[in-house]
Amino acid sequence: MHPNHRLAVGVLAGAIVGVTASLSLNVFAFKQTPDETELPLEQLQKFTEVYARIKQDYVETPDSKEMINNAIRGMLTGLDPHSDYLDEESFKELQVGTSGEFGGLGIEVGMEDGFVKVISPIDDTPAQKAGLMTGDLIIRLDEAPVKGMTLNDAVKMMRGQPGTKIDLLIVREGKDKPFKVTLTRDVIKVQSVKSRMLEPGYGYVRISSFQAKTTDALIEALNKLKADNKQNLRGIILDLRNNPGGVLNAAVGVSDAFLNDGKIVYTEGRVEDAKMEYNANAGDELDGAPIVVLVNQGSASASEIVSGALQDHKRAIIVGQKTFGKGSVQTVLPLDEKTALKLTTARYFTPSGRSIQAEGIKPDIEVKPLKVSADNQAADEDIAPLSEADFNKHLSNPNKKPEEASNPVKPDESAPDTSSTAPAAVPTENDSAAAIVKKGEAKDKSLAAEDSQLFEALNILKGMDLVLNKAKPATPAASNTPAAESKPL
């Protein structure tokens, strides 16, 4: 090797050793064994040798700063699918994204085997309106193949000026060949919470993502529903389908809104600061009225915290499909004012000690979405949805319990038993769409056709309300307590 290159290698190795030692002292300040603190000098020497060879022999003169950034990014993406290096632009995008407004297509994505996979489309965005689905594989952006791109590079291509178009080439299980979707970029303003009355007494709250102000928006929505109903609600449906997660504190706040006490979630990691526990404060916004939580394979992370907490406390019935299974916590560790590490630092656990990582939340009552179009093929029924467990290098589940033990509430043991208490209009998976419409009243026809899972959830909620009111002692006639009033279902 040329003397100048040896000098450069020696200086770089010294810099790496110094930076690594600093990180091990300042960032990862936990009790370590000698093996954990020992620097792999042989590997560092190999790294500097590769760096010098690239600088000397690569066909074009490479940018040293970009090389080091790529090396850092490679270290992080090699750990798990969620750790990453945030350069200046990515760091800004993360801060903007959690505030609830950003530019782009409106999809939560991850990287798998060099391709971009859709985790969840965001409500009322170009991606959702175009019909993109959880599990879709994006293999081409305009004319550029995705293979070989980093996730950040792909995201940069998908973002752009509002009003401009981009072509996505999509591979979807059950489809014979890739198909193209043309999307028009827009300013994505995510309205975290939406609500409406489904029927007198029964409210609907949709949380599309967990942002800094989600808890306040939820309480405001509940108060509006109560005002619209002119009395306390008899129950609500909390819709967390295709909610990719977001801010941990928002998930804790949403759970706390429906619990009076007890543990909500706790985390365990190697760093002492990663070991946290969150508990509920007194005060239930619904005063004990029943809750049905709707989930599906696109419900991830913070959505699973809320679902798991309400399920473990038997505060809600979870309805729908098994969730995504992202039970890890990412911490943003700033390196300076412009860059940061997004590092997986802990796993989170439900109040009963269940780890959701690569397992997901199993619903108390499984309800698959009904396919009402005539051209659906039977093969589509067997398509397995994307989940955390499908990602390469995903964290393992530390519980390692048998499947039947991973969820203490079995579907046939959930309370109440809707097979005997739900109204006769509750459809089964074998019912046709036409049969459901015939069973429902006229006002339910549009709901059954529009959203079969929500239609079933409403019937389950009515059954829960019926059981709850029957179990309550009779109230004197002079009392004006809204919960004691009875109305025909």
Summary of the structure (lengths in Angstrom):
residues: 489
radius of gyration: 25.5
end to end distance: 84.4
largest distance: 97.6
contacts: 1497
relative contact order: 0.10
helix: 37%
strand: 21%
